[in-house]
Amino acid sequence: MLPFQKGVAQTTEQIAQAPGKKATGARLLVGGALSIGGDRVAEVYFTNGNTQSVKAGQGISFAVGGEFQLPKVEKLLLRATVGYKYVTTAAENAHIRLTRVPIDVTANWMVSNRIRIGAGLAMHRSIQFKADGIGEDMKFKGANGPIFEVAYRGVGLQYTAMKYTDQQNHSYAANSIGLAFTAVIPRR
């Protein structure tokens, strides 16, 4: 039998989390965005006389990653996601599209329980324009640029500054502004 002083023994839960404090750590992060902007990568001409531009910053994206809250600085959140960004045209006889894999790493400050501001690095990889046999396909070099976000709860406004370079070394501004949606599991 081991001697214990009354009131000294604590459970691991009591040690790990002080009363009234929320648990900190890692959470699953899922999100998406609708973005506009950037230079025209291609122009699609339809038989009815209409045209449609495919722009470098434009698209819908889905992402998954993690949010990490630091125990000593509870208002600071580190977020990292990898996703898929896609834009297509209204063409019915061809699947014309611009695709890329965005990787975002940001530091975020919780101004209040509901308002978050963040900044970090956006990296786009596997950037490809596919014309589906109607025109020339294009590949772009991987691109990096700053990303900024301000959000209320899970809805935010995002700005990314970036430049794509194709295989002929032509540059296209891929700057975009978008409406972003995020959720963390479990909730904060």
FINU-841163 format. One record per residue (C-alpha): y, x, z; residue in three letters; chain. Coordinates in pm, 1 decimal, always signed. Each point is the difference from the previous one (the first is absolute). Example, Ala and Ser with C-alpha at 12.3 -4.5 7.8 and 13.67 -1.06 7.14 Angstrom:
BEGIN
((-450.0; +1230.0; +780.0); ALA; A)
((+344.0; +137.0; -66.0); SER; A)
This chain:
BEGIN
((+0.0; +0.0; +0.0); MET; A)
((+341.6; +135.4; -104.6); LEU; A)
((+296.8; -52.6; +228.3); PRO; A)
((+293.0; -191.7; -158.3); PHE; A)
((+330.5; -70.6; +160.0); GLN; A)
((+95.0; -366.8; -10.1); LYS; A)
((+247.0; -75.8; -284.2); GLY; A)
((-44.0; +336.4; -178.1); VAL; A)
((-265.1; -94.1; -255.7); ALA; A)
((+132.7; -153.0; -321.0); GLN; A)
((-168.6; -136.8; -307.4); THR; A)
((+57.3; +168.4; -336.0); THR; A)
((+194.9; -308.6; -112.9); GLU; A)
((+240.5; +40.4; +292.0); GLN; A)
((+48.3; +368.4; -80.0); ILE; A)
((+42.8; -52.4; -374.8); ALA; A)
((+248.2; -284.5; +26.6); GLN; A)
((+260.7; -54.4; +267.3); ALA; A)
((+57.4; -361.4; +110.0); PRO; A)
((+237.5; -189.6; -229.6); GLY; A)
((-17.9; +258.6; -279.6); LYS; A)
((-138.8; -71.5; -344.6); LYS; A)
((-280.0; +217.4; -134.7); ALA; A)
((+116.8; +246.8; -262.0); THR; A)
((-181.8; +174.6; -277.6); GLY; A)
((-127.4; -69.7; -347.1); ALA; A)
((+0.4; -332.0; -183.2); ARG; A)
((-123.1; -111.7; -340.9); LEU; A)
((+292.0; -55.0; -239.2); LEU; A)
((-23.2; -226.8; -305.3); VAL; A)
((+283.1; -79.6; -234.6); GLY; A)
((+135.8; -82.2; -338.6); GLY; A)
((+326.1; +4.1; -190.5); ALA; A)
((+178.5; -147.0; -300.9); LEU; A)
((+226.8; +264.1; -157.7); SER; A)
((+251.0; +17.2; -284.4); ILE; A)
((+192.9; +283.2; -159.5); GLY; A)
((-37.8; +322.0; -190.3); GLY; A)
((+33.4; +106.2; -361.7); ASP; A)
((-179.0; -172.8; -285.6); ARG; A)
((-335.5; +168.8; -68.9); VAL; A)
((-88.4; -235.9; -285.9); ALA; A)
((+134.3; -300.9; -189.0); GLU; A)
((-244.7; -270.2; -110.1); VAL; A)
((+89.5; -214.4; -303.3); TYR; A)
((-159.9; -342.5; -34.6); PHE; A)
((-61.5; -197.8; -321.0); THR; A)
((+238.9; -274.5; +118.9); ASN; A)
((+288.1; +251.9; +3.1); GLY; A)
((+9.3; +51.0; +377.2); ASN; A)
((-16.8; +343.1; +161.2); THR; A)
((-106.8; +124.8; +340.6); GLN; A)
((+75.2; +335.1; +163.8); SER; A)
((-243.8; +188.7; +218.8); VAL; A)
((+208.4; +188.8; +257.3); LYS; A)
((-110.3; +304.6; +199.1); ALA; A)
((+90.2; -139.5; +343.9); GLY; A)
((-116.2; -355.3; -60.1); GLN; A)
((-320.4; -153.4; +133.4); GLY; A)
((-203.4; -167.5; +267.0); ILE; A)
((-182.0; +218.8; +249.5); SER; A)
((-264.4; -29.2; +268.0); PHE; A)
((-65.3; +265.9; +264.4); ALA; A)
((-208.5; +79.5; +306.0); VAL; A)
((+42.3; +271.1; +260.1); GLY; A)
((+90.3; +59.0; +359.5); GLY; A)
((+286.8; -28.8; +244.2); GLU; A)
((+14.3; +247.6; +286.4); PHE; A)
((+212.4; -58.0; +309.4); GLN; A)
((+80.0; +302.7; +212.6); LEU; A)
((-58.4; -55.2; +374.4); PRO; A)
((+307.3; +196.1; +112.7); LYS; A)
((+237.4; -152.4; -259.6); VAL; A)
((-107.1; -363.6; -27.6); GLU; A)
((+274.5; -91.4; -248.5); LYS; A)
((-119.9; +260.8; -252.0); LEU; A)
((-271.0; -108.7; -242.7); LEU; A)
((-165.9; +221.7; -258.6); LEU; A)
((-140.5; -189.8; -297.9); ARG; A)
((-220.3; +116.0; -287.1); ALA; A)
((-142.3; -213.0; -282.2); THR; A)
((-179.5; +39.1; -330.7); VAL; A)
((+10.3; -279.9; -254.3); GLY; A)
((+1.7; -117.2; -358.5); TYR; A)
((+315.2; -96.2; -195.1); LYS; A)
((-29.2; -201.4; -319.1); TYR; A)
((+219.3; -161.7; -263.4); VAL; A)
((-115.9; -176.3; -315.8); THR; A)
((+156.8; -195.3; -285.1); THR; A)
((-21.5; -357.8; -125.9); ALA; A)
((-200.2; +113.2; -305.9); ALA; A)
((-300.5; -226.7; -55.5); GLU; A)
((-182.4; +220.0; -251.5); ASN; A)
((+21.3; +330.9; +192.5); ALA; A)
((-12.0; +123.4; +358.1); HIS; A)
((+312.9; +219.2; +3.7); ILE; A)
((+64.9; +146.5; +345.6); ARG; A)
((+152.1; +274.9; +212.9); LEU; A)
((-207.7; +100.3; +302.9); THR; A)
((+36.8; +255.5; +277.2); ARG; A)
((-134.3; +87.9; +343.9); VAL; A)
((+286.0; +12.5; +254.8); PRO; A)
((-41.2; +198.1; +321.3); ILE; A)
((+276.3; -59.9; +256.5); ASP; A)
((+55.0; +194.9; +322.5); VAL; A)
((+292.0; -116.7; +215.9); THR; A)
((+153.6; +37.4; +343.4); ALA; A)
((+132.2; -330.0; +135.9); ASN; A)
((+227.9; -85.8; +289.6); TRP; A)
((-28.1; -336.3; +174.2); MET; A)
((+364.6; -101.7; +50.0); VAL; A)
((-128.6; -306.6; +185.7); SER; A)
((-335.4; -175.7; +34.1); ASN; A)
((+56.2; -154.8; -343.0); ARG; A)
((+219.5; +242.4; -198.5); ILE; A)
((-140.2; +323.2; -144.3); ARG; A)
((+170.9; +268.9; -208.5); ILE; A)
((-190.6; +276.7; -171.6); GLY; A)
((+19.0; +294.8; -235.2); ALA; A)
((-255.1; +233.8; -146.6); GLY; A)
((-178.0; +129.7; -306.7); LEU; A)
((-140.6; -210.7; -284.5); ALA; A)
((-254.9; +167.0; -228.3); MET; A)
((-128.9; -162.8; -319.0); HIS; A)
((-322.4; +130.4; -153.2); ARG; A)
((-215.9; -101.9; -298.4); SER; A)
((+303.4; -143.7; -182.5); ILE; A)
((-118.2; -148.7; -330.5); GLN; A)
((+137.0; -229.3; -268.1); PHE; A)
((-270.8; -171.9; -206.6); LYS; A)
((+92.6; -172.2; -327.3); ALA; A)
((-351.9; -139.2; -60.4); ASP; A)
((-18.1; +134.0; -357.3); GLY; A)
((+329.3; -155.3; -115.3); ILE; A)
((+207.7; +310.4; +73.5); GLY; A)
((-21.7; +344.7; +151.0); GLU; A)
((-141.9; +45.4; +350.3); ASP; A)
((+200.6; +228.3; +229.6); MET; A)
((-84.6; +204.8; +307.4); LYS; A)
((+259.3; +121.0; +246.2); PHE; A)
((+3.2; +288.9; +244.8); LYS; A)
((-25.4; -86.8; +368.2); GLY; A)
((+342.4; -74.5; +147.9); ALA; A)
((+157.0; +23.9; +346.5); ASN; A)
((+317.9; -145.2; +145.0); GLY; A)
((+164.9; -141.7; +310.2); PRO; A)
((-69.6; -352.7; +119.1); ILE; A)
((+221.5; -206.8; +232.5); PHE; A)
((-74.5; -333.5; +164.6); GLU; A)
((+158.8; -250.8; +233.3); VAL; A)
((-218.7; -285.0; +121.6); ALA; A)
((+12.5; -309.3; +214.5); TYR; A)
((-344.5; -60.8; +145.7); ARG; A)
((-236.2; +43.2; -297.3); GLY; A)
((+250.8; -54.9; -282.5); VAL; A)
((+214.9; +286.3; -120.5); GLY; A)
((+226.3; +134.4; -269.8); LEU; A)
((-120.6; +329.6; -148.0); GLN; A)
((+171.4; +257.9; -222.4); TYR; A)
((-182.0; +285.9; -172.2); THR; A)
((+167.8; +277.1; -203.6); ALA; A)
((-233.8; +173.3; -242.5); MET; A)
((-30.0; +144.1; -350.5); LYS; A)
((-307.8; -16.5; -226.9); TYR; A)
((-64.0; +268.1; -264.2); THR; A)
((-234.3; -74.2; -292.3); ASP; A)
((-225.6; +239.7; -193.9); GLN; A)
((+288.6; +87.1; -239.9); GLN; A)
((+226.0; +85.3; +299.1); ASN; A)
((+220.0; -309.0; -47.6); HIS; A)
((+137.1; -122.6; +333.3); SER; A)
((+29.1; -360.3; +116.2); TYR; A)
((+180.9; -115.9; +313.5); ALA; A)
((-259.0; -185.9; +206.5); ALA; A)
((+246.7; -109.6; +268.7); ASN; A)
((-84.0; -339.7; +139.8); SER; A)
((+115.6; -255.8; +249.8); ILE; A)
((-254.0; -240.6; +134.5); GLY; A)
((-94.6; -267.9; +245.7); LEU; A)
((-278.6; +134.2; +222.2); ALA; A)
((-245.8; -186.5; +220.9); PHE; A)
((-200.1; +173.8; +274.7); THR; A)
((-230.2; -94.6; +284.5); ALA; A)
((-165.9; +209.1; +269.5); VAL; A)
((-334.1; -75.2; +163.2); ILE; A)
((+0.3; -36.7; +294.5); PRO; A)
((+356.9; -125.2; +28.3); ARG; A)
((+255.9; +195.6; +199.0); ARG; A)
